[in-house]
Structures are given as C-alpha cells and as structure tokens.
C-alpha cells in the first residue's frame, strides 16, 4: 500500500486518512459516491447500531469522518485525482481501533436499511438546502465554474448544486415509488464494493516516528480484509 507519511510532532495523536480513487466507478455513479459519504457512519453495521457506533467512536477517538476530496495536478490544472476519504484521529495506542472502525463501517454497514436511509435523506436534503441558502454566492460561483473547470464539475456532482438536484430527485422517488429505497441501498452497496478495494487504496498518515512504527501491522490487517478489486478505471470525462 502506498503510504504518504507526514513526519510531524503531534503530541501522541495519529491522523490517518484512507483514500480510495473515485476513478474506479463510472462517472454517472459519482453522485452516489457523494451520497455514500453521508450515509456511512450514520447507519447501523453488522456489530453496532448507529447509536452504539457513534458512542464507540467518540469514546475511543477524535472522530471518524468520510468525505470526497480532490488533488489537482500542479503540471496541468485541468487534471486532478478524485478520492473518497475515510479519516480518523486517534492516540498512537488506539491505531488498531481506527482501522477496525473503518473496516466495520466501509465493509459491514447496513446500507439497505430503508427506514434509516429515508431519515438520512431527509436530514441531508435539509442541510444541503440550508447550506445553499447560507452560501448562495459561493454555490453559484461553483456552479458557473463547473461549465469550464473539470475540478469544479467534479465538486458540483459530489456536493454542489448538481448533487442537491440529485438529492431532490431521489427523495421524490422514495416518496412515490414503493421499493425504491431498497434499490437505492443496493446501488450504494454496489458503489462501495467497487470503491473500497485493496488495489485502490492509498494511505496518508501524520505522526512522528513512534506513531509510524505502529502503522505497518495495523494497515496490513486492514488490507487483508479488503477485496482485491478488478482494476477497471473510468477516467473523469469533462464535457
């Protein structure tokens, strides 16, 4: 596994970021990756209810979060690498716990829990609407930029106005189509299975040498439970 190690004094806290390249999923599925980052950690898993999961994480770490990030090329501003990121902040001795939680959430989340999925959709819609209203100038700027900037187009699909329109569409379908929530959950499972593979993983870790010494064993155990992946890539095509 490629590891980007940032050797910095952190007072005994390890900052681990597990990154999965979004080019493993077709471009039309990028909106589902945007939804997946919201759902993960907010649904129950095989071994925890979502309430128990939050308690366990809060008791043993500084948080486990999910996001979609991008890294522009310094050589070509039109090129970038999109990543689905799982981030955890833990004391060095709790590094195993961080990877155990990431494993539990990424691989064992109950994404077809229709009732909980509906609740999350309603919450996400409300927050997205509030965010758009409170920062309408920056949302409009991002939307305008999405017509000429590949990077802005990527962000629009995964968290901007384009993503909000996707949320509106699926929320309406959930209220009108019986069984659509189950279909949506299965689609999220499909995207997760394609994204979270051993061959598609990069790790960014910030700690000092002592903290880094604990990483290889914890990371090896995490990698061992991930599926290998088929290696198929879908380059982001900007139109």
Biotite code that builds the C-alpha atoms (Angstrom):
import biotite.structure as struc

atoms = struc.array([
    struc.Atom([0.000, 0.000, 0.000], chain_id="A", res_id=1, res_name="UNK", atom_name="CA", element="C"),
    struc.Atom([1.349, 3.421, -0.889], chain_id="A", res_id=2, res_name="UNK", atom_name="CA", element="C"),
    struc.Atom([1.703, 5.442, 2.320], chain_id="A", res_id=3, res_name="UNK", atom_name="CA", element="C"),
    struc.Atom([2.266, 9.204, 2.425], chain_id="A", res_id=4, res_name="UNK", atom_name="CA", element="C"),
    struc.Atom([3.961, 9.743, 5.794], chain_id="A", res_id=5, res_name="UNK", atom_name="CA", element="C"),
    struc.Atom([3.994, 13.262, 7.243], chain_id="A", res_id=6, res_name="UNK", atom_name="CA", element="C"),
    struc.Atom([6.636, 13.190, 9.991], chain_id="A", res_id=7, res_name="UNK", atom_name="CA", element="C"),
    struc.Atom([5.368, 15.863, 12.372], chain_id="A", res_id=8, res_name="UNK", atom_name="CA", element="C"),
    struc.Atom([5.218, 16.056, 16.168], chain_id="A", res_id=9, res_name="UNK", atom_name="CA", element="C"),
    struc.Atom([1.526, 15.574, 17.060], chain_id="A", res_id=10, res_name="UNK", atom_name="CA", element="C"),
    struc.Atom([1.555, 15.097, 20.865], chain_id="A", res_id=11, res_name="UNK", atom_name="CA", element="C"),
    struc.Atom([0.902, 11.359, 20.517], chain_id="A", res_id=12, res_name="UNK", atom_name="CA", element="C"),
    struc.Atom([-2.068, 11.649, 18.140], chain_id="A", res_id=13, res_name="UNK", atom_name="CA", element="C"),
    struc.Atom([-2.118, 9.822, 14.812], chain_id="A", res_id=14, res_name="UNK", atom_name="CA", element="C"),
    struc.Atom([-4.066, 11.328, 11.920], chain_id="A", res_id=15, res_name="UNK", atom_name="CA", element="C"),
    struc.Atom([-4.864, 8.593, 9.415], chain_id="A", res_id=16, res_name="UNK", atom_name="CA", element="C"),
    struc.Atom([-6.604, 9.123, 6.092], chain_id="A", res_id=17, res_name="UNK", atom_name="CA", element="C"),
    struc.Atom([-7.530, 6.119, 3.947], chain_id="A", res_id=18, res_name="UNK", atom_name="CA", element="C"),
    struc.Atom([-8.054, 7.195, 0.330], chain_id="A", res_id=19, res_name="UNK", atom_name="CA", element="C"),
    struc.Atom([-9.818, 5.332, -2.490], chain_id="A", res_id=20, res_name="UNK", atom_name="CA", element="C"),
    struc.Atom([-9.579, 6.665, -6.050], chain_id="A", res_id=21, res_name="UNK", atom_name="CA", element="C"),
    struc.Atom([-13.006, 7.558, -7.443], chain_id="A", res_id=22, res_name="UNK", atom_name="CA", element="C"),
    struc.Atom([-11.957, 6.599, -10.976], chain_id="A", res_id=23, res_name="UNK", atom_name="CA", element="C"),
    struc.Atom([-12.943, 3.015, -10.115], chain_id="A", res_id=24, res_name="UNK", atom_name="CA", element="C"),
    struc.Atom([-16.616, 3.923, -10.525], chain_id="A", res_id=25, res_name="UNK", atom_name="CA", element="C"),
    struc.Atom([-18.352, 5.162, -13.711], chain_id="A", res_id=26, res_name="UNK", atom_name="CA", element="C"),
    struc.Atom([-18.854, 8.924, -13.932], chain_id="A", res_id=27, res_name="UNK", atom_name="CA", element="C"),
    struc.Atom([-22.641, 8.627, -13.722], chain_id="A", res_id=28, res_name="UNK", atom_name="CA", element="C"),
    struc.Atom([-22.253, 6.925, -10.319], chain_id="A", res_id=29, res_name="UNK", atom_name="CA", element="C"),
    struc.Atom([-20.270, 9.831, -8.837], chain_id="A", res_id=30, res_name="UNK", atom_name="CA", element="C"),
    struc.Atom([-23.455, 11.284, -7.294], chain_id="A", res_id=31, res_name="UNK", atom_name="CA", element="C"),
    struc.Atom([-23.947, 8.012, -5.402], chain_id="A", res_id=32, res_name="UNK", atom_name="CA", element="C"),
    struc.Atom([-20.423, 8.311, -4.012], chain_id="A", res_id=33, res_name="UNK", atom_name="CA", element="C"),
    struc.Atom([-21.469, 11.775, -2.800], chain_id="A", res_id=34, res_name="UNK", atom_name="CA", element="C"),
    struc.Atom([-24.435, 10.203, -1.001], chain_id="A", res_id=35, res_name="UNK", atom_name="CA", element="C"),
    struc.Atom([-22.303, 7.343, 0.342], chain_id="A", res_id=36, res_name="UNK", atom_name="CA", element="C"),
    struc.Atom([-20.041, 9.763, 2.209], chain_id="A", res_id=37, res_name="UNK", atom_name="CA", element="C"),
    struc.Atom([-23.129, 10.999, 4.100], chain_id="A", res_id=38, res_name="UNK", atom_name="CA", element="C"),
    struc.Atom([-24.639, 7.586, 4.817], chain_id="A", res_id=39, res_name="UNK", atom_name="CA", element="C"),
    struc.Atom([-21.501, 5.820, 6.084], chain_id="A", res_id=40, res_name="UNK", atom_name="CA", element="C"),
    struc.Atom([-21.217, 6.143, 9.840], chain_id="A", res_id=41, res_name="UNK", atom_name="CA", element="C"),
    struc.Atom([-24.880, 7.159, 10.109], chain_id="A", res_id=42, res_name="UNK", atom_name="CA", element="C"),
    struc.Atom([-26.342, 3.673, 9.574], chain_id="A", res_id=43, res_name="UNK", atom_name="CA", element="C"),
    struc.Atom([-26.041, 0.553, 11.699], chain_id="A", res_id=44, res_name="UNK", atom_name="CA", element="C"),
    struc.Atom([-23.359, -2.030, 10.921], chain_id="A", res_id=45, res_name="UNK", atom_name="CA", element="C"),
    struc.Atom([-23.148, -5.787, 11.453], chain_id="A", res_id=46, res_name="UNK", atom_name="CA", element="C"),
    struc.Atom([-21.902, -5.396, 15.036], chain_id="A", res_id=47, res_name="UNK", atom_name="CA", element="C"),
    struc.Atom([-23.247, -1.964, 16.110], chain_id="A", res_id=48, res_name="UNK", atom_name="CA", element="C"),
    struc.Atom([-26.433, 0.051, 15.921], chain_id="A", res_id=49, res_name="UNK", atom_name="CA", element="C"),
    struc.Atom([-25.718, 3.539, 14.565], chain_id="A", res_id=50, res_name="UNK", atom_name="CA", element="C"),
    struc.Atom([-26.075, 4.947, 18.089], chain_id="A", res_id=51, res_name="UNK", atom_name="CA", element="C"),
    struc.Atom([-23.644, 2.409, 19.555], chain_id="A", res_id=52, res_name="UNK", atom_name="CA", element="C"),
    struc.Atom([-21.250, 3.058, 16.694], chain_id="A", res_id=53, res_name="UNK", atom_name="CA", element="C"),
    struc.Atom([-21.184, 6.797, 17.413], chain_id="A", res_id=54, res_name="UNK", atom_name="CA", element="C"),
    struc.Atom([-20.650, 6.147, 21.133], chain_id="A", res_id=55, res_name="UNK", atom_name="CA", element="C"),
    struc.Atom([-17.791, 3.712, 20.472], chain_id="A", res_id=56, res_name="UNK", atom_name="CA", element="C"),
    struc.Atom([-16.060, 6.163, 18.130], chain_id="A", res_id=57, res_name="UNK", atom_name="CA", element="C"),
    struc.Atom([-16.492, 9.126, 20.486], chain_id="A", res_id=58, res_name="UNK", atom_name="CA", element="C"),
    struc.Atom([-15.169, 7.172, 23.481], chain_id="A", res_id=59, res_name="UNK", atom_name="CA", element="C"),
    struc.Atom([-12.034, 5.930, 21.730], chain_id="A", res_id=60, res_name="UNK", atom_name="CA", element="C"),
    struc.Atom([-11.079, 8.537, 19.149], chain_id="A", res_id=61, res_name="UNK", atom_name="CA", element="C"),
    struc.Atom([-11.295, 12.112, 17.977], chain_id="A", res_id=62, res_name="UNK", atom_name="CA", element="C"),
    struc.Atom([-13.777, 11.095, 15.304], chain_id="A", res_id=63, res_name="UNK", atom_name="CA", element="C"),
    struc.Atom([-14.156, 9.056, 12.114], chain_id="A", res_id=64, res_name="UNK", atom_name="CA", element="C"),
    struc.Atom([-15.366, 11.022, 9.091], chain_id="A", res_id=65, res_name="UNK", atom_name="CA", element="C"),
    struc.Atom([-15.930, 10.499, 5.381], chain_id="A", res_id=66, res_name="UNK", atom_name="CA", element="C"),
    struc.Atom([-15.569, 12.969, 2.527], chain_id="A", res_id=67, res_name="UNK", atom_name="CA", element="C"),
    struc.Atom([-14.784, 13.313, -1.155], chain_id="A", res_id=68, res_name="UNK", atom_name="CA", element="C"),
    struc.Atom([-11.614, 15.262, -1.877], chain_id="A", res_id=69, res_name="UNK", atom_name="CA", element="C"),
    struc.Atom([-9.574, 16.077, -4.957], chain_id="A", res_id=70, res_name="UNK", atom_name="CA", element="C"),
    struc.Atom([-5.920, 16.720, -5.639], chain_id="A", res_id=71, res_name="UNK", atom_name="CA", element="C"),
    struc.Atom([-5.279, 18.953, -8.695], chain_id="A", res_id=72, res_name="UNK", atom_name="CA", element="C"),
    struc.Atom([-2.207, 18.360, -10.840], chain_id="A", res_id=73, res_name="UNK", atom_name="CA", element="C"),
    struc.Atom([0.390, 21.121, -10.492], chain_id="A", res_id=74, res_name="UNK", atom_name="CA", element="C"),
    struc.Atom([1.520, 20.461, -14.070], chain_id="A", res_id=75, res_name="UNK", atom_name="CA", element="C"),
    struc.Atom([-1.918, 20.554, -15.714], chain_id="A", res_id=76, res_name="UNK", atom_name="CA", element="C"),
    struc.Atom([-4.733, 22.462, -13.936], chain_id="A", res_id=77, res_name="UNK", atom_name="CA", element="C"),
    struc.Atom([-7.337, 20.530, -15.946], chain_id="A", res_id=78, res_name="UNK", atom_name="CA", element="C"),
    struc.Atom([-6.171, 17.225, -14.452], chain_id="A", res_id=79, res_name="UNK", atom_name="CA", element="C"),
    struc.Atom([-6.960, 16.055, -10.921], chain_id="A", res_id=80, res_name="UNK", atom_name="CA", element="C"),
    struc.Atom([-7.309, 12.934, -8.812], chain_id="A", res_id=81, res_name="UNK", atom_name="CA", element="C"),
    struc.Atom([-10.632, 12.415, -7.036], chain_id="A", res_id=82, res_name="UNK", atom_name="CA", element="C"),
    struc.Atom([-10.587, 10.437, -3.795], chain_id="A", res_id=83, res_name="UNK", atom_name="CA", element="C"),
    struc.Atom([-13.119, 9.029, -1.340], chain_id="A", res_id=84, res_name="UNK", atom_name="CA", element="C"),
    struc.Atom([-11.535, 9.592, 2.073], chain_id="A", res_id=85, res_name="UNK", atom_name="CA", element="C"),
    struc.Atom([-12.086, 7.957, 5.448], chain_id="A", res_id=86, res_name="UNK", atom_name="CA", element="C"),
    struc.Atom([-10.363, 9.949, 8.199], chain_id="A", res_id=87, res_name="UNK", atom_name="CA", element="C"),
    struc.Atom([-9.692, 9.024, 11.832], chain_id="A", res_id=88, res_name="UNK", atom_name="CA", element="C"),
    struc.Atom([-7.879, 10.781, 14.691], chain_id="A", res_id=89, res_name="UNK", atom_name="CA", element="C"),
    struc.Atom([-6.606, 8.526, 17.489], chain_id="A", res_id=90, res_name="UNK", atom_name="CA", element="C"),
    struc.Atom([-3.883, 8.207, 20.106], chain_id="A", res_id=91, res_name="UNK", atom_name="CA", element="C"),
    struc.Atom([-0.994, 6.060, 18.837], chain_id="A", res_id=92, res_name="UNK", atom_name="CA", element="C"),
    struc.Atom([-2.017, 3.101, 21.003], chain_id="A", res_id=93, res_name="UNK", atom_name="CA", element="C"),
    struc.Atom([-5.533, 3.257, 19.507], chain_id="A", res_id=94, res_name="UNK", atom_name="CA", element="C"),
    struc.Atom([-4.408, 2.986, 15.875], chain_id="A", res_id=95, res_name="UNK", atom_name="CA", element="C"),
    struc.Atom([-5.732, -0.583, 15.636], chain_id="A", res_id=96, res_name="UNK", atom_name="CA", element="C"),
    struc.Atom([-9.115, 0.734, 16.773], chain_id="A", res_id=97, res_name="UNK", atom_name="CA", element="C"),
    struc.Atom([-9.147, 3.320, 13.965], chain_id="A", res_id=98, res_name="UNK", atom_name="CA", element="C"),
    struc.Atom([-8.670, 0.659, 11.302], chain_id="A", res_id=99, res_name="UNK", atom_name="CA", element="C"),
    struc.Atom([-11.197, -1.652, 12.996], chain_id="A", res_id=100, res_name="UNK", atom_name="CA", element="C"),
    struc.Atom([-13.825, 1.113, 12.847], chain_id="A", res_id=101, res_name="UNK", atom_name="CA", element="C"),
    struc.Atom([-13.006, 1.917, 9.229], chain_id="A", res_id=102, res_name="UNK", atom_name="CA", element="C"),
    struc.Atom([-13.304, -1.792, 8.416], chain_id="A", res_id=103, res_name="UNK", atom_name="CA", element="C"),
    struc.Atom([-16.643, -2.073, 10.238], chain_id="A", res_id=104, res_name="UNK", atom_name="CA", element="C"),
    struc.Atom([-18.126, 0.983, 8.509], chain_id="A", res_id=105, res_name="UNK", atom_name="CA", element="C"),
    struc.Atom([-16.742, 0.501, 4.997], chain_id="A", res_id=106, res_name="UNK", atom_name="CA", element="C"),
    struc.Atom([-17.421, -3.233, 4.741], chain_id="A", res_id=107, res_name="UNK", atom_name="CA", element="C"),
    struc.Atom([-20.315, -4.008, 7.107], chain_id="A", res_id=108, res_name="UNK", atom_name="CA", element="C"),
    struc.Atom([-22.695, -1.033, 7.006], chain_id="A", res_id=109, res_name="UNK", atom_name="CA", element="C"),
    struc.Atom([-26.369, -1.932, 6.543], chain_id="A", res_id=110, res_name="UNK", atom_name="CA", element="C"),
    struc.Atom([-26.991, 0.243, 3.511], chain_id="A", res_id=111, res_name="UNK", atom_name="CA", element="C"),
    struc.Atom([-30.346, -1.365, 2.716], chain_id="A", res_id=112, res_name="UNK", atom_name="CA", element="C"),
    struc.Atom([-31.999, -0.270, 5.985], chain_id="A", res_id=113, res_name="UNK", atom_name="CA", element="C"),
    struc.Atom([-34.885, 1.513, 4.253], chain_id="A", res_id=114, res_name="UNK", atom_name="CA", element="C"),
    struc.Atom([-36.226, 3.353, 7.305], chain_id="A", res_id=115, res_name="UNK", atom_name="CA", element="C"),
    struc.Atom([-32.837, 4.747, 8.320], chain_id="A", res_id=116, res_name="UNK", atom_name="CA", element="C"),
    struc.Atom([-31.947, 5.598, 4.723], chain_id="A", res_id=117, res_name="UNK", atom_name="CA", element="C"),
    struc.Atom([-35.128, 7.676, 4.447], chain_id="A", res_id=118, res_name="UNK", atom_name="CA", element="C"),
    struc.Atom([-34.280, 9.557, 7.653], chain_id="A", res_id=119, res_name="UNK", atom_name="CA", element="C"),
    struc.Atom([-30.759, 10.293, 6.421], chain_id="A", res_id=120, res_name="UNK", atom_name="CA", element="C"),
    struc.Atom([-32.068, 11.524, 3.062], chain_id="A", res_id=121, res_name="UNK", atom_name="CA", element="C"),
    struc.Atom([-34.464, 13.954, 4.755], chain_id="A", res_id=122, res_name="UNK", atom_name="CA", element="C"),
    struc.Atom([-31.685, 15.267, 7.036], chain_id="A", res_id=123, res_name="UNK", atom_name="CA", element="C"),
    struc.Atom([-29.241, 15.587, 4.138], chain_id="A", res_id=124, res_name="UNK", atom_name="CA", element="C"),
    struc.Atom([-31.769, 17.456, 1.996], chain_id="A", res_id=125, res_name="UNK", atom_name="CA", element="C"),
    struc.Atom([-32.481, 19.888, 4.834], chain_id="A", res_id=126, res_name="UNK", atom_name="CA", element="C"),
    struc.Atom([-28.785, 20.538, 5.485], chain_id="A", res_id=127, res_name="UNK", atom_name="CA", element="C"),
    struc.Atom([-27.988, 20.882, 1.792], chain_id="A", res_id=128, res_name="UNK", atom_name="CA", element="C"),
    struc.Atom([-30.791, 23.412, 1.323], chain_id="A", res_id=129, res_name="UNK", atom_name="CA", element="C"),
    struc.Atom([-29.602, 25.390, 4.350], chain_id="A", res_id=130, res_name="UNK", atom_name="CA", element="C"),
    struc.Atom([-26.021, 25.331, 3.078], chain_id="A", res_id=131, res_name="UNK", atom_name="CA", element="C"),
    struc.Atom([-27.101, 26.579, -0.347], chain_id="A", res_id=132, res_name="UNK", atom_name="CA", element="C"),
    struc.Atom([-29.154, 29.386, 1.189], chain_id="A", res_id=133, res_name="UNK", atom_name="CA", element="C"),
    struc.Atom([-26.391, 30.454, 3.584], chain_id="A", res_id=134, res_name="UNK", atom_name="CA", element="C"),
    struc.Atom([-23.640, 30.430, 0.960], chain_id="A", res_id=135, res_name="UNK", atom_name="CA", element="C"),
    struc.Atom([-25.562, 31.031, -2.248], chain_id="A", res_id=136, res_name="UNK", atom_name="CA", element="C"),
    struc.Atom([-22.809, 33.264, -3.692], chain_id="A", res_id=137, res_name="UNK", atom_name="CA", element="C"),
    struc.Atom([-20.140, 30.545, -3.464], chain_id="A", res_id=138, res_name="UNK", atom_name="CA", element="C"),
    struc.Atom([-22.601, 27.856, -4.605], chain_id="A", res_id=139, res_name="UNK", atom_name="CA", element="C"),
    struc.Atom([-23.439, 29.929, -7.685], chain_id="A", res_id=140, res_name="UNK", atom_name="CA", element="C"),
    struc.Atom([-19.752, 30.552, -8.383], chain_id="A", res_id=141, res_name="UNK", atom_name="CA", element="C"),
    struc.Atom([-19.010, 26.814, -8.156], chain_id="A", res_id=142, res_name="UNK", atom_name="CA", element="C"),
    struc.Atom([-21.948, 26.025, -10.426], chain_id="A", res_id=143, res_name="UNK", atom_name="CA", element="C"),
    struc.Atom([-20.783, 28.563, -13.014], chain_id="A", res_id=144, res_name="UNK", atom_name="CA", element="C"),
    struc.Atom([-17.213, 27.240, -12.836], chain_id="A", res_id=145, res_name="UNK", atom_name="CA", element="C"),
    struc.Atom([-18.481, 23.695, -13.412], chain_id="A", res_id=146, res_name="UNK", atom_name="CA", element="C"),
    struc.Atom([-19.146, 24.653, -17.051], chain_id="A", res_id=147, res_name="UNK", atom_name="CA", element="C"),
    struc.Atom([-15.466, 25.249, -17.809], chain_id="A", res_id=148, res_name="UNK", atom_name="CA", element="C"),
    struc.Atom([-13.494, 23.601, -14.980], chain_id="A", res_id=149, res_name="UNK", atom_name="CA", element="C"),
    struc.Atom([-13.249, 19.781, -14.677], chain_id="A", res_id=150, res_name="UNK", atom_name="CA", element="C"),
    struc.Atom([-12.438, 20.093, -10.971], chain_id="A", res_id=151, res_name="UNK", atom_name="CA", element="C"),
    struc.Atom([-15.465, 22.325, -10.285], chain_id="A", res_id=152, res_name="UNK", atom_name="CA", element="C"),
    struc.Atom([-17.622, 19.923, -12.291], chain_id="A", res_id=153, res_name="UNK", atom_name="CA", element="C"),
    struc.Atom([-16.447, 17.075, -10.053], chain_id="A", res_id=154, res_name="UNK", atom_name="CA", element="C"),
    struc.Atom([-17.297, 19.018, -6.886], chain_id="A", res_id=155, res_name="UNK", atom_name="CA", element="C"),
    struc.Atom([-20.671, 20.079, -8.298], chain_id="A", res_id=156, res_name="UNK", atom_name="CA", element="C"),
    struc.Atom([-21.620, 16.434, -8.801], chain_id="A", res_id=157, res_name="UNK", atom_name="CA", element="C"),
    struc.Atom([-20.486, 15.296, -5.361], chain_id="A", res_id=158, res_name="UNK", atom_name="CA", element="C"),
    struc.Atom([-21.510, 18.210, -3.128], chain_id="A", res_id=159, res_name="UNK", atom_name="CA", element="C"),
    struc.Atom([-22.749, 21.250, -5.032], chain_id="A", res_id=160, res_name="UNK", atom_name="CA", element="C"),
    struc.Atom([-25.952, 22.275, -6.805], chain_id="A", res_id=161, res_name="UNK", atom_name="CA", element="C"),
    struc.Atom([-25.728, 19.242, -9.110], chain_id="A", res_id=162, res_name="UNK", atom_name="CA", element="C"),
    struc.Atom([-25.649, 16.983, -6.051], chain_id="A", res_id=163, res_name="UNK", atom_name="CA", element="C"),
    struc.Atom([-28.576, 18.863, -4.482], chain_id="A", res_id=164, res_name="UNK", atom_name="CA", element="C"),
    struc.Atom([-30.641, 18.302, -7.635], chain_id="A", res_id=165, res_name="UNK", atom_name="CA", element="C"),
    struc.Atom([-29.797, 14.597, -7.417], chain_id="A", res_id=166, res_name="UNK", atom_name="CA", element="C"),
    struc.Atom([-30.982, 14.563, -3.787], chain_id="A", res_id=167, res_name="UNK", atom_name="CA", element="C"),
    struc.Atom([-34.267, 16.212, -4.806], chain_id="A", res_id=168, res_name="UNK", atom_name="CA", element="C"),
    struc.Atom([-34.815, 13.595, -7.488], chain_id="A", res_id=169, res_name="UNK", atom_name="CA", element="C"),
    struc.Atom([-34.167, 10.529, -5.307], chain_id="A", res_id=170, res_name="UNK", atom_name="CA", element="C"),
    struc.Atom([-36.108, 11.949, -2.343], chain_id="A", res_id=171, res_name="UNK", atom_name="CA", element="C"),
    struc.Atom([-39.138, 12.393, -4.613], chain_id="A", res_id=172, res_name="UNK", atom_name="CA", element="C"),
    struc.Atom([-38.743, 8.847, -5.958], chain_id="A", res_id=173, res_name="UNK", atom_name="CA", element="C"),
    struc.Atom([-38.510, 7.484, -2.409], chain_id="A", res_id=174, res_name="UNK", atom_name="CA", element="C"),
    struc.Atom([-41.857, 9.080, -1.550], chain_id="A", res_id=175, res_name="UNK", atom_name="CA", element="C"),
    struc.Atom([-43.607, 7.889, -4.721], chain_id="A", res_id=176, res_name="UNK", atom_name="CA", element="C"),
    struc.Atom([-42.039, 4.555, -5.699], chain_id="A", res_id=177, res_name="UNK", atom_name="CA", element="C"),
    struc.Atom([-42.529, 1.590, -3.430], chain_id="A", res_id=178, res_name="UNK", atom_name="CA", element="C"),
    struc.Atom([-39.263, -0.320, -3.010], chain_id="A", res_id=179, res_name="UNK", atom_name="CA", element="C"),
    struc.Atom([-37.077, 2.498, -4.348], chain_id="A", res_id=180, res_name="UNK", atom_name="CA", element="C"),
    struc.Atom([-35.231, 2.923, -1.044], chain_id="A", res_id=181, res_name="UNK", atom_name="CA", element="C"),
    struc.Atom([-34.166, -0.718, -1.231], chain_id="A", res_id=182, res_name="UNK", atom_name="CA", element="C"),
    struc.Atom([-32.958, -0.170, -4.812], chain_id="A", res_id=183, res_name="UNK", atom_name="CA", element="C"),
    struc.Atom([-31.044, 2.899, -3.658], chain_id="A", res_id=184, res_name="UNK", atom_name="CA", element="C"),
    struc.Atom([-29.419, 0.962, -0.813], chain_id="A", res_id=185, res_name="UNK", atom_name="CA", element="C"),
    struc.Atom([-28.349, -1.803, -3.193], chain_id="A", res_id=186, res_name="UNK", atom_name="CA", element="C"),
    struc.Atom([-26.854, 0.794, -5.529], chain_id="A", res_id=187, res_name="UNK", atom_name="CA", element="C"),
    struc.Atom([-24.843, 2.259, -2.635], chain_id="A", res_id=188, res_name="UNK", atom_name="CA", element="C"),
    struc.Atom([-23.616, -1.259, -1.793], chain_id="A", res_id=189, res_name="UNK", atom_name="CA", element="C"),
    struc.Atom([-22.520, -1.735, -5.395], chain_id="A", res_id=190, res_name="UNK", atom_name="CA", element="C"),
    struc.Atom([-20.579, 1.556, -5.393], chain_id="A", res_id=191, res_name="UNK", atom_name="CA", element="C"),
    struc.Atom([-18.979, 0.744, -2.018], chain_id="A", res_id=192, res_name="UNK", atom_name="CA", element="C"),
    struc.Atom([-17.905, -2.707, -3.193], chain_id="A", res_id=193, res_name="UNK", atom_name="CA", element="C"),
    struc.Atom([-16.224, -1.217, -6.265], chain_id="A", res_id=194, res_name="UNK", atom_name="CA", element="C"),
    struc.Atom([-14.523, 1.635, -4.398], chain_id="A", res_id=195, res_name="UNK", atom_name="CA", element="C"),
    struc.Atom([-13.223, 0.003, -1.233], chain_id="A", res_id=196, res_name="UNK", atom_name="CA", element="C"),
    struc.Atom([-10.623, -2.448, -2.529], chain_id="A", res_id=197, res_name="UNK", atom_name="CA", element="C"),
    struc.Atom([-7.034, -3.200, -1.571], chain_id="A", res_id=198, res_name="UNK", atom_name="CA", element="C"),
    struc.Atom([-5.655, -2.342, -5.018], chain_id="A", res_id=199, res_name="UNK", atom_name="CA", element="C"),
    struc.Atom([-7.403, 1.055, -4.952], chain_id="A", res_id=200, res_name="UNK", atom_name="CA", element="C"),
    struc.Atom([-6.081, 2.240, -1.585], chain_id="A", res_id=201, res_name="UNK", atom_name="CA", element="C"),
    struc.Atom([-3.600, 4.952, -0.616], chain_id="A", res_id=202, res_name="UNK", atom_name="CA", element="C"),
    struc.Atom([-2.961, 5.977, 2.992], chain_id="A", res_id=203, res_name="UNK", atom_name="CA", element="C"),
    struc.Atom([-1.934, 9.399, 4.306], chain_id="A", res_id=204, res_name="UNK", atom_name="CA", element="C"),
    struc.Atom([-0.614, 9.327, 7.882], chain_id="A", res_id=205, res_name="UNK", atom_name="CA", element="C"),
    struc.Atom([0.511, 12.225, 10.045], chain_id="A", res_id=206, res_name="UNK", atom_name="CA", element="C"),
    struc.Atom([2.508, 11.342, 13.183], chain_id="A", res_id=207, res_name="UNK", atom_name="CA", element="C"),
    struc.Atom([6.110, 11.171, 14.385], chain_id="A", res_id=208, res_name="UNK", atom_name="CA", element="C"),
    struc.Atom([8.436, 8.147, 14.041], chain_id="A", res_id=209, res_name="UNK", atom_name="CA", element="C"),
    struc.Atom([6.965, 6.477, 17.142], chain_id="A", res_id=210, res_name="UNK", atom_name="CA", element="C"),
    struc.Atom([3.459, 6.709, 15.732], chain_id="A", res_id=211, res_name="UNK", atom_name="CA", element="C"),
    struc.Atom([4.592, 5.485, 12.323], chain_id="A", res_id=212, res_name="UNK", atom_name="CA", element="C"),
    struc.Atom([6.100, 2.372, 13.892], chain_id="A", res_id=213, res_name="UNK", atom_name="CA", element="C"),
    struc.Atom([2.607, 1.148, 14.749], chain_id="A", res_id=214, res_name="UNK", atom_name="CA", element="C"),
    struc.Atom([1.204, 1.639, 11.237], chain_id="A", res_id=215, res_name="UNK", atom_name="CA", element="C"),
    struc.Atom([2.532, -1.347, 9.201], chain_id="A", res_id=216, res_name="UNK", atom_name="CA", element="C"),
    struc.Atom([0.872, -4.068, 11.314], chain_id="A", res_id=217, res_name="UNK", atom_name="CA", element="C"),
    struc.Atom([-2.444, -2.211, 11.636], chain_id="A", res_id=218, res_name="UNK", atom_name="CA", element="C"),
    struc.Atom([-2.539, -1.410, 7.924], chain_id="A", res_id=219, res_name="UNK", atom_name="CA", element="C"),
    struc.Atom([-1.628, -4.973, 6.917], chain_id="A", res_id=220, res_name="UNK", atom_name="CA", element="C"),
    struc.Atom([-4.564, -6.318, 8.942], chain_id="A", res_id=221, res_name="UNK", atom_name="CA", element="C"),
    struc.Atom([-6.901, -3.766, 7.319], chain_id="A", res_id=222, res_name="UNK", atom_name="CA", element="C"),
    struc.Atom([-5.692, -4.541, 3.807], chain_id="A", res_id=223, res_name="UNK", atom_name="CA", element="C"),
    struc.Atom([-6.173, -8.277, 4.371], chain_id="A", res_id=224, res_name="UNK", atom_name="CA", element="C"),
    struc.Atom([-9.953, -7.906, 4.814], chain_id="A", res_id=225, res_name="UNK", atom_name="CA", element="C"),
    struc.Atom([-10.485, -5.712, 1.722], chain_id="A", res_id=226, res_name="UNK", atom_name="CA", element="C"),
    struc.Atom([-11.401, -7.344, -1.598], chain_id="A", res_id=227, res_name="UNK", atom_name="CA", element="C"),
    struc.Atom([-8.647, -7.097, -4.199], chain_id="A", res_id=228, res_name="UNK", atom_name="CA", element="C"),
    struc.Atom([-10.696, -5.292, -6.882], chain_id="A", res_id=229, res_name="UNK", atom_name="CA", element="C"),
    struc.Atom([-10.798, -5.741, -10.652], chain_id="A", res_id=230, res_name="UNK", atom_name="CA", element="C"),
    struc.Atom([-8.556, -2.790, -11.558], chain_id="A", res_id=231, res_name="UNK", atom_name="CA", element="C"),
    struc.Atom([-11.003, -1.297, -14.107], chain_id="A", res_id=232, res_name="UNK", atom_name="CA", element="C"),
    struc.Atom([-10.762, 2.500, -14.260], chain_id="A", res_id=233, res_name="UNK", atom_name="CA", element="C"),
    struc.Atom([-13.160, 5.142, -15.595], chain_id="A", res_id=234, res_name="UNK", atom_name="CA", element="C"),
    struc.Atom([-11.298, 8.399, -16.279], chain_id="A", res_id=235, res_name="UNK", atom_name="CA", element="C"),
    struc.Atom([-13.328, 11.519, -15.472], chain_id="A", res_id=236, res_name="UNK", atom_name="CA", element="C"),
    struc.Atom([-14.501, 12.913, -18.826], chain_id="A", res_id=237, res_name="UNK", atom_name="CA", element="C"),
    struc.Atom([-15.325, 16.582, -18.700], chain_id="A", res_id=238, res_name="UNK", atom_name="CA", element="C"),
    struc.Atom([-17.929, 17.854, -21.182], chain_id="A", res_id=239, res_name="UNK", atom_name="CA", element="C"),
])
